[in-house]
Amino acid sequence: MSRPILSPNFTIEDIHKLREYNYYQTKDMSRQERMDYYNTRGMEVHKEIQARKLQKI
């Protein structure tokens, strides 16, 4: 499944697209692989948030 294209107004349908995309990305992973996947993604987002906070200062 290809990465979903989100609308500029971010609707409930965009959330459905993201959930479906995420399901297809993780459906064949083992429990440990899923944990690593989510932890890695979470750290990437955390770093991005921290970088944006530093830009505001």
Distance bins in CASP14 RR format, pairs under 12 A and 6 or more apart:
PFRMAT RR
TARGET T0000
AUTHOR 0000-0000-0000
RMODE 2
METHOD distances of the structure
MODEL  1
1 17 0 0 0 0 1 0 0 0 0 0 0
1 18 0 0 0 0 0 1 0 0 0 0 0
1 19 0 0 0 0 0 1 0 0 0 0 0
1 20 1 0 0 1 0 0 0 0 0 0 0
1 21 1 0 1 0 0 0 0 0 0 0 0
1 22 0 0 0 0 1 0 0 0 0 0 0
1 23 0 0 0 0 1 0 0 0 0 0 0
1 24 1 0 1 0 0 0 0 0 0 0 0
1 25 1 0 0 1 0 0 0 0 0 0 0
1 26 0 0 0 0 0 1 0 0 0 0 0
1 27 0 0 0 0 0 1 0 0 0 0 0
2 17 0 0 0 0 0 1 0 0 0 0 0
2 20 0 0 0 0 0 1 0 0 0 0 0
2 21 0 0 0 0 1 0 0 0 0 0 0
2 24 0 0 0 0 1 0 0 0 0 0 0
2 25 0 0 0 0 0 1 0 0 0 0 0
3 17 0 0 0 0 1 0 0 0 0 0 0
3 18 0 0 0 0 1 0 0 0 0 0 0
3 20 0 0 0 0 0 1 0 0 0 0 0
3 21 1 0 0 1 0 0 0 0 0 0 0
3 22 0 0 0 0 0 1 0 0 0 0 0
3 24 0 0 0 0 0 1 0 0 0 0 0
3 25 0 0 0 0 1 0 0 0 0 0 0
4 10 0 0 0 0 0 1 0 0 0 0 0
4 13 0 0 0 0 1 0 0 0 0 0 0
4 14 1 0 0 1 0 0 0 0 0 0 0
4 15 0 0 0 0 0 1 0 0 0 0 0
4 16 0 0 0 0 1 0 0 0 0 0 0
4 17 1 1 0 0 0 0 0 0 0 0 0
4 18 1 0 0 1 0 0 0 0 0 0 0
4 19 0 0 0 0 1 0 0 0 0 0 0
4 20 1 0 0 1 0 0 0 0 0 0 0
4 21 1 0 1 0 0 0 0 0 0 0 0
4 22 0 0 0 0 1 0 0 0 0 0 0
4 23 0 0 0 0 0 1 0 0 0 0 0
4 24 0 0 0 0 0 1 0 0 0 0 0
4 25 0 0 0 0 0 1 0 0 0 0 0
5 13 0 0 0 0 0 1 0 0 0 0 0
5 14 0 0 0 0 1 0 0 0 0 0 0
5 17 0 0 0 0 1 0 0 0 0 0 0
5 18 0 0 0 0 0 1 0 0 0 0 0
5 21 0 0 0 0 0 1 0 0 0 0 0
6 12 0 0 0 0 0 1 0 0 0 0 0
6 13 0 0 0 0 1 0 0 0 0 0 0
6 14 1 0 1 0 0 0 0 0 0 0 0
6 15 0 0 0 0 1 0 0 0 0 0 0
6 16 0 0 0 0 0 1 0 0 0 0 0
6 17 1 0 0 1 0 0 0 0 0 0 0
6 18 1 0 0 1 0 0 0 0 0 0 0
6 21 0 0 0 0 0 1 0 0 0 0 0
7 13 1 0 0 1 0 0 0 0 0 0 0
7 14 1 0 1 0 0 0 0 0 0 0 0
7 15 0 0 0 0 0 1 0 0 0 0 0
7 16 0 0 0 0 0 1 0 0 0 0 0
7 17 0 0 0 0 1 0 0 0 0 0 0
7 18 0 0 0 0 0 1 0 0 0 0 0
8 14 0 0 0 0 1 0 0 0 0 0 0
10 16 0 0 0 0 0 1 0 0 0 0 0
10 17 0 0 0 0 0 1 0 0 0 0 0
10 18 0 0 0 0 1 0 0 0 0 0 0
11 17 0 0 0 0 1 0 0 0 0 0 0
11 18 0 0 0 0 0 1 0 0 0 0 0
12 18 0 0 0 0 0 1 0 0 0 0 0
12 19 0 0 0 0 0 1 0 0 0 0 0
13 19 0 0 0 0 0 1 0 0 0 0 0
13 20 0 0 0 0 0 1 0 0 0 0 0
14 20 0 0 0 0 0 1 0 0 0 0 0
14 21 0 0 0 0 0 1 0 0 0 0 0
15 21 0 0 0 0 0 1 0 0 0 0 0
15 22 0 0 0 0 0 1 0 0 0 0 0
16 22 0 0 0 0 0 1 0 0 0 0 0
16 23 0 0 0 0 0 1 0 0 0 0 0
17 23 0 0 0 0 0 1 0 0 0 0 0
17 24 0 0 0 0 0 1 0 0 0 0 0
18 24 0 0 0 0 0 1 0 0 0 0 0
18 25 0 0 0 0 0 1 0 0 0 0 0
19 25 0 0 0 0 0 1 0 0 0 0 0
19 26 0 0 0 0 0 1 0 0 0 0 0
20 26 0 0 0 0 0 1 0 0 0 0 0
20 27 0 0 0 0 0 1 0 0 0 0 0
21 27 0 0 0 0 0 1 0 0 0 0 0
22 29 0 0 0 0 0 1 0 0 0 0 0
22 34 0 0 0 0 0 1 0 0 0 0 0
22 37 0 0 0 0 1 0 0 0 0 0 0
22 38 0 0 0 0 1 0 0 0 0 0 0
22 41 0 0 0 0 1 0 0 0 0 0 0
23 29 0 0 0 0 0 1 0 0 0 0 0
23 34 0 0 0 0 0 1 0 0 0 0 0
25 33 0 0 0 0 0 1 0 0 0 0 0
25 34 0 0 0 0 1 0 0 0 0 0 0
25 37 1 0 0 1 0 0 0 0 0 0 0
25 38 0 0 0 0 0 1 0 0 0 0 0
25 41 0 0 0 0 1 0 0 0 0 0 0
26 32 0 0 0 0 0 1 0 0 0 0 0
26 33 0 0 0 0 1 0 0 0 0 0 0
26 34 1 0 1 0 0 0 0 0 0 0 0
26 35 0 0 0 0 0 1 0 0 0 0 0
26 36 0 0 0 0 0 1 0 0 0 0 0
26 37 1 0 0 1 0 0 0 0 0 0 0
26 38 0 0 0 0 1 0 0 0 0 0 0
26 41 0 0 0 0 0 1 0 0 0 0 0
27 33 0 0 0 0 0 1 0 0 0 0 0
27 34 0 0 0 0 1 0 0 0 0 0 0
27 37 0 0 0 0 0 1 0 0 0 0 0
28 34 0 0 0 0 0 1 0 0 0 0 0
28 37 0 0 0 0 0 1 0 0 0 0 0
29 35 0 0 0 0 1 0 0 0 0 0 0
29 36 0 0 0 0 1 0 0 0 0 0 0
29 37 1 0 0 1 0 0 0 0 0 0 0
29 38 0 0 0 0 1 0 0 0 0 0 0
30 36 0 0 0 0 1 0 0 0 0 0 0
30 37 0 0 0 0 0 1 0 0 0 0 0
31 37 0 0 0 0 0 1 0 0 0 0 0
31 38 0 0 0 0 0 1 0 0 0 0 0
32 38 0 0 0 0 0 1 0 0 0 0 0
32 39 0 0 0 0 0 1 0 0 0 0 0
33 39 0 0 0 0 0 1 0 0 0 0 0
33 40 0 0 0 0 0 1 0 0 0 0 0
34 40 0 0 0 0 0 1 0 0 0 0 0
34 41 0 0 0 0 0 1 0 0 0 0 0
35 41 0 0 0 0 0 1 0 0 0 0 0
35 42 0 0 0 0 0 1 0 0 0 0 0
36 42 0 0 0 0 0 1 0 0 0 0 0
36 43 0 0 0 0 0 1 0 0 0 0 0
37 43 0 0 0 0 0 1 0 0 0 0 0
37 44 0 0 0 0 0 1 0 0 0 0 0
38 44 0 0 0 0 0 1 0 0 0 0 0
38 45 0 0 0 0 0 1 0 0 0 0 0
39 45 0 0 0 0 0 1 0 0 0 0 0
39 46 0 0 0 0 0 1 0 0 0 0 0
40 46 0 0 0 0 0 1 0 0 0 0 0
40 47 0 0 0 0 0 1 0 0 0 0 0
41 47 0 0 0 0 0 1 0 0 0 0 0
41 48 0 0 0 0 0 1 0 0 0 0 0
42 48 0 0 0 0 1 0 0 0 0 0 0
42 49 0 0 0 0 1 0 0 0 0 0 0
42 50 0 0 0 0 0 1 0 0 0 0 0
43 49 0 0 0 0 0 1 0 0 0 0 0
43 50 0 0 0 0 0 1 0 0 0 0 0
44 50 0 0 0 0 0 1 0 0 0 0 0
44 51 0 0 0 0 0 1 0 0 0 0 0
45 51 0 0 0 0 0 1 0 0 0 0 0
45 52 0 0 0 0 0 1 0 0 0 0 0
46 52 0 0 0 0 0 1 0 0 0 0 0
46 53 0 0 0 0 0 1 0 0 0 0 0
47 53 0 0 0 0 0 1 0 0 0 0 0
47 54 0 0 0 0 0 1 0 0 0 0 0
48 54 0 0 0 0 0 1 0 0 0 0 0
48 55 0 0 0 0 0 1 0 0 0 0 0
49 55 0 0 0 0 0 1 0 0 0 0 0
49 56 0 0 0 0 0 1 0 0 0 0 0
50 56 0 0 0 0 0 1 0 0 0 0 0
50 57 0 0 0 0 0 1 0 0 0 0 0
51 57 0 0 0 0 0 1 0 0 0 0 0
END
